[in-house]
Amino acid sequence: MSAPTHTRPHPAQAGGVDIRLPWWAIVLPAITFAALLLLIRNPADAHAATGDPALGHLLARIQQAVLHTAP
């Protein structure tokens, strides 16, 4: 029993490759790059978040456990 073969609906173009990206594949990296560039230009605007100090202690404990370092 032979299997049916599938052909492309449109023949391949000889001029190049036709790749279409969604809009967010270009916009989101561009926005991220611009935000990071602004933070590098003016680091005084990049304020640390003031949160619960317990979170900082938890992250330090996790880092110590991962790196096997003494406190």
N, C-alpha and C positions, 0 to 999 in steps of 0.2 A: 504494500500500500504506500503510495507516495504522498508526501505532505505538500499542501499548497504553498507556493512561494508568495511572499509579500513584496511588492515593489513600492518605491517612493511615489507619492502623489505628484510631486514636483521634481523635475530633474535637477541634479546638482548644478550650481552656477559655476562657470569657468572663471569668473572674475574674483572670487574670494569666498569667504565663509560668511554666512548670514546668521549672526547671533543677536538675539534680542533679549535684553535684560529688563527686569521690572524696574519701575521708577525708584523704588527704595534701595535697590542695589547700588545706585549711584549717589542718591541724596543722603542716606544715613552715614556712610563713611565720610562724605564731604562735611557734614555737620559736625561729626565727631572730631575730624581733623581740625576744623576751624575752632572748636571749643578748646582743644588741647593747645593749639597755637596761641590763643588768647591767654591761656593760663601761663604759658611759658613767657610771653611778652610782659605780663604784669603779675608776678607771683604774689604781690601784696593783696590782690583780690581773692586769692585762693585761701579762704579761711578754713581751719579745721572745724569739723563738726563738734559741738559741745554736747555730749551725750552722757549717758550713765557710765561712770568709771568702771562698773562691773564688767561691761562689755570689753573694755581695754584689758582688764585682768584676765578675762576668759580667753581673749585672743593671745595674750602672752603665754598662758598655760598651754594652749594648743601648739603654739610655736615651740615651746620648750619640749613638749612631748614628741613633736615631729622631729626636731633637731637633736633630741636627747641631750640637752644641755642642763647644767645645774642652775638653779635660780639665783 
